[in-house]
Amino acid sequence: MALINKIREKSGFAIGAIAIGLLIFIVLGDLLGPNSRLFGNKMVVGEVAGHEVSVQEFEAMFEEAKNNYASQYGRQPSEAELSSLREQTWNQLVFKYAFEDEFEKVGIGVSADEQVDMVQGRNIHPALKQMFTDPKTGQFSVEQVKQTLRNLGSMPPEQQAAWRKYEQDLATDRLRNKYYNLFTVSNYVTTEEAKRFNAEQNTKATITSLFVPYFSIADSTIKVTDDQLSEYLNKNKKKFEVEEGRSITYVTVPVTASKEDSTDYSKETSELATRFATTENDSLFVKAESETPFNPAYVPANELPEELKNQALEKGKLYGPFAQNGSFSLYKIMDVKEGGQASVRASHILIKPDNTTPEAKAAAKAKAQGILNQIKGGADFAQLAAQHGTDGTASQGGDLGWFTQGRMVPSFEKAVFAAPGVGLLPNLVETDYGYHIVKITEPKTTKTYQVAQVTRALTPSDNSRELAFSRAGAIAANSTNLESFNKTIASEKGLSKVEAKNINPADRSINNLQNARELVRWAFSEDTKEGSVSPVITMDDQYVVAVLTGKREKGTAKVADVREELTAAVRNELKGQKIKEKLASATGTLDQIAAKYGPDALVRPANDITLGAATIPGLGLEPVAVGKIFGLKPGQRSAPIDGEGGIVIVQLNSLTPAAPVADVASVKQQLQGTRAGRVQSALYEAVRKNAKIEDNRVRFF
């Protein structure tokens, strides 16, 4: 198994170096998008570059991936890992059909001699070189590679298969690099381009802008018609290209413990508590009876379970049961020790100054002193904390809980840990945060506790599951469309509808529903029409019934699918027209125009604006406005511009040209590196688009 272990250790599951090389072709498969299409009654998972991918072909590759995983990790993949392996299988098929056709068209390949050369010749593949490099000396040994090849025939079949697969991966990576290099090596940057890039990055403008935000006009004053939405959509189709999606309304029926279950739990808990209280070996009892492991550590008061923090704890005493989040816990104090890190519990009321001026600090101190005097006079601490506290503890009556030394700021900690016992501290405590009124609620202690904890889940009985399933089944049976579904849910107590819009064919969860693949497959089934009601679908400890409320096809979105987004965009256009009309009647300087417009018009200076960044300090990303700035001469002003967040008028005050490029070669190299990445992405997108990929996996998996 030495060879397989070496492949595991050095290469990883996807052969790390090759996986990086194949990023554009394989790992970026999520860019493909779910382009689902039904192929009649054929068992076809999808189509890539005219090649139909059958279920049999997909399953064969998927089984190989599963076997490789099991061989590498010594176990079968989990459900989540199976999902990842299916995605990997699909991406490999996309690569096989979309890109190998391209390789053939341009006439590139990897010959048998080349494969030998990159395994044991002069041009060893980097991934293989890494595998056979001694980590101590850093030296690569080609002789080790040759020895492995000589021993290959005597190795078990799975090791031989693993090596052949590895060599195949190396060849695929070499092929990919050749194809990629055909485009990247032709990437060239001229001296003039380097100079222009330098100017865009380093020429700096100083401006004054007048800005009127769209939100200064109330949405309610702007009426948007369907015709305007359609017109905007037609003009901006590229912005509203969408993938296939489905929308549903659903209800979940949880499996909850019945009264009978609760009675049974009470009996079980009582019997368990009796045995736990009298057992002589607490650790063995926990190991035998608890769903959480035994922890022998001693913990200070601040690290105790929440249920024990307000208890007077005694060695040998049992506490509980405490029910929480579908389980119950019993605690037994096995031992108590002195000499640990000191802990204390306190409450406070923090009064923060409005600012850092002496006047603000004096006002805060006076307010805090007044509150302290009220408490000394008998007022309720917790009530005043809720009324006057300025931090997150106000809603808990100022309670800070237990804490150890080193957790609080020094001045606060010194005052708290110096207190002789419980009760209100007589003086205010000043920190960088403000003034604190402090009350010690539990005395300082150095005790640490060894706690035995028995935890069990409150599992509903089979009868409870049957009742929940029957309830969900009745909803499905009484619902034939959305209208009847809504009526049925309205008559059900404790249940409410939930919407999920534009579910993706590849989704495995919907809102807070995990493992929702069966529901996704139902939504995308060719038999599921708008208004169809699903059968009862089981998801963990709940049952789901859904209605398909909408279908969205791949392409340009319909107005109904993106109405909210369209409405916001059209509304801003209409607001912009109103703002520009009002600005047109104003003349003079930007300050004078702003004064005539009203308080919503803001005039701001801004420095160090560059064309490359396309942002204006105080306004954010404003590419059109920045472009206009660099088309102006000093002293010139633009016409009103439809900006990202409002209408903008920019005035160029000064322009500081970029210094000449000192090292043209380094700028060229920087630009070439940037372009190489763009070429790679653009190449991937071009091949993907040309392959006309149809992804129909949702019908099967």
N, C-alpha and C positions, 0 to 999 in steps of 0.2 A: 504493500500500500504506500510505499515511500514516494513513488512518482505522483500518485493522486494527492498525497498530502502536500507535496511541494507545489503542485498546481494550485491547490487550495490556498496555501500560505502566501504564495508570491503573486498569484494572479487574481484572487478573489472570484466571486461568482461570475461576474461579467468580464473578467480580465481587465482590471482597472485601467491600464494604459489604453487598451483597445476601446473600452467603453467611452473614454474621453474622445478618442478619435472618431468614434461612430456617433457622437452626440447629435449632430445635425440630422443624421439619417435614421437613428433608432430612438435615442432617448427623448428626442423632441416629438415623439409620436402624438403627444397631447395636442399639438398644433393642428393635427389632421382634422380634428372635429368629427363629430358623429354624423356621417352623411348616409343616413339609413335609407334603404330602398328595398322593397319587397320583390323577390324574384319568383313570383308564382308559387308553385308547389315544390320547387327545387330546394334541396338542402344546401343552400349557399350562404356562407357566412358573410361574404362581401365580394367586391370586385376591385382589382388594382391593375391599371394599365391594360384593361381588356381581359385580364386573367380572372376567371371565377375561382374563388377560394371555397372549396367544399368543406362541409363539416368534417368529413373524414380526414382531409389534409390538415385542417386546423387541429383536430384532436390528436393526430399522430405527432405533430410538432409539440403540442402541449404536453402530451405524455412523456416525450423525450425530455422536456424542460423539467417536469416533475421528477423524473428518475434522476436527472443530473443533480437536482436540488437534494433529493434524499441521499444520494451517494456522497455529496459534498458535506452535508450537515448531519448526516446520521439519523435523520427523522423525516417524517412526512411534513409537507408545508401546511401551515395553518390556513384558515379561510381567507384571511387578509392576504397572505402570501400567495395563495392560489389565484386571487384576483390580480396580483402583480404579475404572476407568471403568464396569465392569459393576455395581459396587456403587452408583455414582452414578446409573446408568440405572435400577436398581431403585428407588432412593429417589425419583427423579423420578416414576416410575409410581405409587408409593404416594401421593405428594403429589397427583398428578393425580386419582386416583380417590377417595382417602379424604377429602381436604380440599376439593376443588372441589365435591363433593356438599354438603358443609357450607356452603360459601359460597352455593350456590344456595338451600339451605334458609332461610338467614337473610336472603336477598335483597340481597346485596352484590355489586358488580361494579366494573369500571373502564370508563367510557364512552369513546367516541372523543374527545370534547372534553377529558376529563380526561387522556387519553394525550398529547394535543397540549400541554396546559397543563404537564405535568410534564417535557416535553422542551424547549419553547421559550416557555412562558408565564410566569406569575407565581410558580408553585410548582414550580420546577425540582427534579427528584429529586436528593437529595444525592450519589448515585453519579455522575450525569451532571455535576453541578456540579463535582465533584472532577476529572473528566476534562478539563473545559475551563477549569480554573483555571490561570493562569500561575504556575509555581512560583517565579519571581523576584519578581513583584509581589504575588502572592496574590489577584489580581483575577480574578473569573469574567467570561467574555464570552459573553453569549447570542447575540451577532452571529456568533461563530465557529460556534455550533451551527447557526444558520440557514444559514450559508454551506455547511456540510457537507451539510445537507439539500438545498440547491439543486444541489450537485454530485453528489448520490447517483446520479442517472439516468445520468450519464456514467462512473460507476465500473464496474470489472469485476464480474461476477455474484457472485463470492465475497465482495467487500467489501459489496455490497448485502445479501447474505444475513447477513453478520456483523452489520450494523447492525440489520436487522430482528429478529434473534435477541436483540440487546442490548436493544432497545425492549421486546420481549416479556418479558425478564427483569425490566425495570423495572416493567412492569405487574403481573407476578406478585408482586413484592415489595410493591407498593402494596396489592394485594388482601390479601396476608397481613397487612400492618400493620392494615388495616381490621378484619379478623376478630379479630386479637389485641386491638385496642383496645376492641372490644365488651366484653371481659372485664376488661381491666386498668383502664380508666377507671372501672369500677364498684367497684374496690377502695377501701375506706374504712377508716380507723382512728379509733376513738373516743378521746376523752380518757381514759376509764377504761381502755381497752386499753393506752394508752401508759403510764399509771401502773403497771398490772400488770406490763408488760414491764420497766419500770425496777426494780420490786421483785424480780422474778425474777433480774435480772442483778446487782443490787447489795445485796440483803439477804444478810448473811453469818452463817453459823452456825459455832460452835465446838463440837466434839463429842469424845466418847471412843467408840471402837468396839472390840468384841470380834470377832475374825475367826478362823474355823477353816477352812482351805482344804480343798477336796475331795480334793486329792492326799495329804492326811495319812492317808487310808485307802487301803491298797493295792488296786489294781484286781483283783488275783487273789482277793481276799476277797469280791468282789461278783459274784454270778451273775445274768446277765440272760437272760430267756426270750424266745422269739419272740412270745409273747402280749403281753408287756410292750412290746416294740418296736412291735407293731401298734397297741396302745392309745395309745402316745405319738404315733405317726404320725397317727392319726385325730384326736387332740386338737390337733395342730399342723400341719394340712395346709398352711396358708399358708406356713409356714417351709420346706416341702419341695416347693414347686412347681418343676418342672424343664422344660427344653426337650427336644426330641427328641435322642437321641444313640445312638451305636453304640460297642460295645467290640470290640476285636480282639486277637488274638495273632498276631505276625508274626515272620519271620526275614529277615535281609538277607544276600545273597550278594555280597560286594564284588568288583569287578573289579580283580584285583591282577596285578602283573607276574610272569610265569613265569620259570623258570630260563633259558629261551631268550631272554626279553626282557632279563634281567640281563646275559647274555653279549653281546647286541647293544649294550646301553647301555655296557658296558665298552669295547667296540671303538670305539663312537662317541665316548665320552669321551676315550679315549686319543688318538684321531686329532685331536679338537678341542683337547686340551691341547697337543699338539705344535705345531699351527698357532698357537695363542694365545701360546705361549712364544717363537715366532720372528717373530711379526708385527711390523712396524715402526710400525704405526698402531693403537695399542690402542683408542682411542675408536671408530674406524670398525669395528674387529673386533667390539666389543661391540654396536654398533648393528646390525650385520649378523647376529650369531649369538646374541645373548642375548634372553631373554623379559622382562628388566627393563631399563629405560633406563640410559644412561650417566650417571654423576654425576661431574662434574669437581672437586667440592669437596675440600678438604684437611680431614681429620678428625683429632682427637687420639686418643690410644690408647684412652681410655674409650669412644669412639664407633665403634671398629672392629667389624666382624662378630665374633661370638663365636668363630668358628673361628680367627681370627687373633690373638686376645688373648694366647694363650700361645705364639705363634711368635716366633722371632727374625727380624724382618722386614728384608729387604734390597731395595734398589731394583733393579727389573728381574727379580726372582725370581717364579716362579709357585708358588701354593699350592693344593692340592686334587688331585682333586675331593673335595668334602664333600657327602654325601647327607643330606637332611633334609626331612621332610614331603612326600614324593613328588616331590622335585626334587633336582638336584645343582648345585653352584656351584663355579666356578674363580675364583681371585683372583690378580691380578697387581699388584705394587707399581709404579706408574708413576713416583712421585717421593716424596722424603722431604725435609721442610724443618725447620729449627730455628727457634726463636723464637715458637712458639705458646704457648697457655696451658699451664702446667705440669700434668702428670698423674702419678699415682703409684698403685701397687697395694699393698694392705695387707690383713692379716687381724687380727682382734681377738677377745678373749674379754671380754665385758661381764658384770660382777658388779653387780647392782642391789641397793641397800639395801631391806630389807623395808618401811621407812617413812622419814619425814623426821627422826626423832629422832637426836640425836648418837650414841646407843648403836648404832642400826641402821647408821649410816654407818661407825662404827668397826669393826663386825663385818664389813661388806662389804669394807672396805679390807684388813682382816686376811686375809680369805679370798682376795682377789685377790693380795695379796703372797705368800701361800703357794703359789698356782698359779704365779706368776711365778718363784719360787725353784725349783719343780719343773722348769720348762722350762729354766732356767739350768743345772740339774743334769743335763740330757739327756733329759727327758721329751718326748714327741711333742706339738707344739703343737696340731695338728688333732684329735688324740684327746682332749686336755683341753678343747678348745673344744666338741666334741660332748658331753662329759660335764658341763661346768659353764656353758657359754654360756647367757645368758638372753634372747637375741633371735633373730631369724629366721636369722641366719648360722650358728648352732650346727650345723645339719645339713650345712653346706658347709665344716665345719672352720674356721669363723670368717672365711671369705673375703669381703671387701667388694668385690672386683673393682677395676677401674680407676676413678678419680674425679679430677676437676679441682678446683682451688681454688675455694672458695665453695660446695661441696656439703656439707661437714660443719660441725659446730659449731666455733666459733673455737678453743677450747682443744685439741680433738682435731686439727684441721687444722694448727695451729701446730706441734704435736709431730711430726706425720707429715712435713710438708714441710721441717722443719728437720733431719730425719735425714740423715746424710752418705751413706748407702747402704743396701743390703739388710741384713736381720737383725732380731733382737729388740731393741726399745727397752729400755734398762736400768731405767727407772723406770715406775711406773704413770702413766696419764693420767686425770685426774679431769675429768668433765663433769657436767652436770645429770642425766644418765642413770645415772651411777654411776662405777665404776672399770674402766678398760680395760687389758688386757695387749695390747700391740700388736707386730706383726711386719711389717716392710716386706718384701714378696715380690718386687716389681719396682721398680727405682730410679726416682727422679723424672726425668722427661723433658719437654722442650718440643717434641719432634718431632711433626710432623703428617704424615699420609700421604694421597697421592692413589692411590685404589684403583680398578682396572678389574675389574668383576665380570661374569662370564658365568653366567647361570642358565638352566637348562632343566628343564621338567617331565619326570618319568619316566612317559611315557604308555604304558599297556599296549597290546599289539598286538591286532589284530583276532582273532587266534587265542585270546588270553587272554580276550577278551570272550566269544567263542563258548563257551569252556570254562565260564566263570562262568554264562552263560545256560543251558547244558546242565545244570549242577548244580542251578540253581533250577528248571528245568523238570522234573527228576527228582523233586524234592521235591513239586511241585504234582501230578505224575502219580501219585505213590505215596500221596497224602493225599486221603482222601475225607471225613474229618471231623476233629474236634479230636483224637480218640484216635489215629488213624493218623498225623496230623500230628506229634503229640508223639513217637511211636515213630520216625518218620522222622528227626526232628531229633536225637533221642538217639543215632542211629547215625552222625550227621555230625560229623566232627572240625572244631573251630574255629568252629562256629556255635552261637548261643544264641537262645532265644526272648525276645521283648520284648512287654510288654502295653501297650495304650493304651486307657484307659477313657473312655467318654462323649465320643466325638468329635462335634464339632458339624458340621452340614451345610455351614457356611460356612468351615470350616477349610481352610487351604492347606498346613499343615505338621502332622506328627504326631510328637511327641517330637522327636528330632533329624533326622527325615526332612523335608527341604525339598522343595518342588515335589511335594507328595503329593496333589494334587487328584484324580488318577486313582484312587488308592486310596480316597479319601473317597467318590468317586462310586460305586465298586464296593460299598462298605459300605452305602450308602443305596439301592442299586438294589432295585426291587421283586422282582427275581429272586434276590436274595441272602438266604438264610434262615440262621437260627442253625445253626452247624456247617458252613456252606458254605466251601469253600476257593477262594481267588482264583486267577486265572491269574497268570503271571509278569508283574510290573509293573516297568517300567524307571524308575529315578530316578537321574539323573546317572550316577555310576560305580558303581552297585550295582543289584541286582535284588531284588525283594521278593515274598514269598509270604505270604499272610495267611489267617487263619480268623476268621470272624465269631463272637464268643463271647457277644454279648448285644445286645439291642435295648431302648432306653428310649424310651417314647412321651411325648409332651408331656402335662403335667398333674401330678397328685400322684405323687411318686416311689413306687416299690415298695420294700418293706423291703430286698430284696436289693440295690437300687441304692444305698441310703444306709445300709447296715447299720453301717458304722464310725461315722458321725456320730450315728446313732440310739443306738447302743450307748453312746457317750460321754455323750450327754444323759441317757439312762435311768440309767446308772451313777451319774452325779452326783446325780440325784434320790434314788436309793436311799442313796447316801452321806449326802446331806443329811438324810434321815429318821433315820439312825443318829446323826448328830451332834446333831440336835435332841432326840432321845430322851435322850441323855447330858447335854445342857445342861439339860434340864427338871428333872433331879434336883438341880441345883446352885442355891444361893441366895446372897444377899449382894451385895456390890459386884461390878463387872465384874472387878476384880483377883481377888476371892475366887472367883468362878465360874471364871475362867481357871485358877487354881491347882488347883481341884478337878477340872477337866476334864483337865488335863495339859499338857505342854510344847507341844502343837500349837496351843493356843489363844493367840492374840496380842492384847494390848491396846495400842491406839495412840491418841494424841490427834491431832486434825486441826483446822486453822483455815481460815477464809475459804472455806467451802463455800457455793456458790450453787445455787439451783434450776435456773438456766439452763444451768449447766455439766454437772450430773448426774454429777460425778466426786468421789471421795473420795481425798485424798492418801494414798498408800501402798497403796490398794486398786484404784485405776483407775476405770473406768466402772462405776457401780453405781446406775442410775436408780431402781430400786425403793427401795433404801435411802435415797437422797437425798430422794425423795418422802416417805418416812416421817419423815425428820428434820424437815421443814418442817410436819409435822402434829403434832409434839410441843410440849409446853410445857417451858421450862427446868427441868431436873432430872428430866424424864420419860425413860423408857427403852422401846425397842421390844421386841416379841417377836422371836424368831429369824426372820431373813429369808433366803429362798433367793436368794443373790446370784449374780453372774456367775462368781466364782471360788471361792465357798465360802459358809458360813453366817455371817451378820452380825447382831450386836446393836448398835444405835446408841443412844447417850445424848446428848441435847441439853444442853450446858452453858450456852450463852448464845446470844442472837440479837441481831445489830446491824441494826436496820431501815435500809433504803436512805434516803438523803437525798431530800427532795421533788424532783420534776423541775423543773429551772430553766427549761428550754426545751421545752415540750410539743410545739411545732410541729416541732422537729428530730427528736424521738423518733418522732413520727407519720411523718415523711418517711422515716426509716430503716426503720420497719416496713413502710411501703407498698412500698419498694424490694425488701425481702425477699419480701414476699407476691407481688409482680409476677412474680418468678422462679418461685415455686412455682405460681402460676396458670398460667404458660406451660407448665411441665412437666406439670402435672395435665391441662391442656387437650389437650396432645399425647397423653398416655396414654389419655385418654377417647376421643378420635377414633380412635386406633389400635385400641383394644379394640373399639369399635363397628364398625370396618371389617372385623373378623374376617379378618385378613390370613393368607393361606396362601402360604407361600414354598416353591416346588418347584424352585428353580433348580439344586439339586444333581443333578437328573436330566440336566441339559444342559451345565452349565459346571463 
